[in-house]
Every structure is written in structure tokens, then in C-alpha cells.
Amino acid sequence: MSAIQAQVQKMASELEQPAQNILDKGQEYASQLMEVDPSVSAMFEMIEAFPEGEEECLEEFFEGIDKIYYSSKEGVETLNELLETLRPFRDISRNLRKPINKIERGLRSIADAHDVIEEWYTRKEKYLEENEVEFE
């Protein structure tokens, strides 16, 4: 085994645990978001029952959706850039494929979970448009 191969194998071995952590945390994030989704969806369904004059509460909810959406969107863009950066490393060595694939799967779980947040944002925008609601 050449010195370069030995170094790559050592790097792959050292990446294994952090890669597993990224995979676990990414899947955990996606899972937790899916657990929250029914509650957020229920809140959207309750919005139509808000009496007039309670727009402040509605405004706070929608501001929270905006904050979550924009921070998630920015994070996903960064994750996608990182995923693109990692792809060539996977092809350097078979030893690196396994940890790089775990990292990619963990990051992809986070990026895919953004779809749920994007749905919340879309529902908010649709509500505002359909009800011609504007906040100060």
C-alpha cells in the first residue's frame, strides 16, 4: 500500500464517526420536522376561525413562518453547495465512498425536509393573497 493510499484510508476511517453523526442528525432533524408538521398544518386550518381584530396573533404566526422559511432556504442553499463539493471526493477512493455517502445522505435529509417548510410558506402566501390580508 502506498503512502497516499494509507493516508486516504486513515482519513476515511477518521471520517466514519463524524459521517455517522451527520447522517443521524440529518435524519433526526427531518423526523422532528415531520412530527411538527401536523401541528403547524392544524394551526393553518384554525386561522380561518380567527375573529376579526386578532390579526396581531396571525401576524406573529406568519412572521414565524417567514423566519423559519428564509433561514431554512439559506441553509439548504449552503448544504447543496457542500454536497456539490463532496461529490468528487467520493470518487477518489472506495474507502472514502462510505463516509462521504453517509454525509451526503444526512445533508440530503435536511435539504429534503425544507420541502415541508416551503409548504408552510406557500400556504401562508396563499392565505394572504386569498384573504387580501396586509400587515402594517
N, C-alpha and C positions, 0 to 999 in steps of 0.2 A: 504494500500500500504506500502510495506516495505521500509526501508531507502535506500536499494540498488536500488529498482525499481524506487524510486523517483529520485535518483541520475542519473540513466540511462535515465529517461525521461527528466530530466533537460539537460543532455548532448546532447540528441537528439534534443531538442528544440534549444539549442545554436549552434548546427551544421547546422541547417536548412539553414540559410542565407549564411554562407561560402560554403555550398554544392551547393546551387543555383548559387553562383558566379562561382564556379569551372565548373559547367555544362554550364553556359552561356559563359564563356571564352573559354572552350574547343570547343564548337560548333562554336563560333566566329572565333577561330583560323582555324578550318577545313574549314569554309566557305570562309575565306580570302585566304587560300591556293588554294582553288578551283577557286577563281576569278583570281589568278595569273597564274594558270596552263596554260590557253590558250596562254598567252604571252610568257611564257617560251617555250612552245611547238612551237610557231611561230619562236622563236629565233633558235631553233634546226633546223627547216626547212630552215631558212636563211643561216645557217652555210655552206651549200654546195655551196652557191653563193659567199663565201669569195674568193677574188682573192689571188693568192699566194703572200706571203710577208706580209700578215695580220695575221699571226699566233699569234702575241702578243695579239691581241684583243680576239682571240679564246682561247688562254691560260688563260686569265683573266676570261672569262666566265666559263670555265671548272674548274678553281680553286674555283670560287664562288660556283659552283655546289658541288664540293668536300666538301667545308666548311659547307654548309647547310646540306649535306647528313650526314657527320660524327657527327656533333653536334646534329642533329635530331635523329640519330641512338642511340647515347649515352643517350639522353633524353628519348627515348622510352623504352630503357632497364631499366632505373630507374623507369619510370612510371609503367612498367609491374611488377617490384618488389613491388612497392607501392600497386598496385591492388591486388597482392597476399597477402600482409599484411592486407589489408582491409577486405577481404572476410570473415574471421572468426568473425569479429565484427558485421557483418550483421546478424549473427545467434544468437547473444546474446539476442537481444530484437527486437520485432516487431517495437518498436519506433525508433530504430536505422536503420532499413532497408531503410526507405525512404531517409534520408540524405546520407547514405552510397551508395545507388543505384545511387543517383544524382552525387555523387563524382565519382563513377565508370564510369558512362556514359560520364561525362566531360573528364575524363582522357582517356577513350577509344576513344573519338572523336579525341583527339590529337594523340594518338598512331595510329589510323587508317589513319589519314592524312599523316603519314610518308610514306604510300604506294605511294603517289603522288611524293614525293621527291625521293623515291627509283627508281621510273620510270625514273626520270630525270637522275639520276646517271647511270642507266642501259643504257639509250640512249647515254650518254656521252661515256661510256666504249665501247659500240658497234661502235660508230663513230670512236673512236681512233683505235680500232682494225681493222675495215674495211678499214680505210684510212692510216693505218700504220703511224699515227702521233705520234711523240715523242717531248716533250718539254725539253729544257735544264734544 
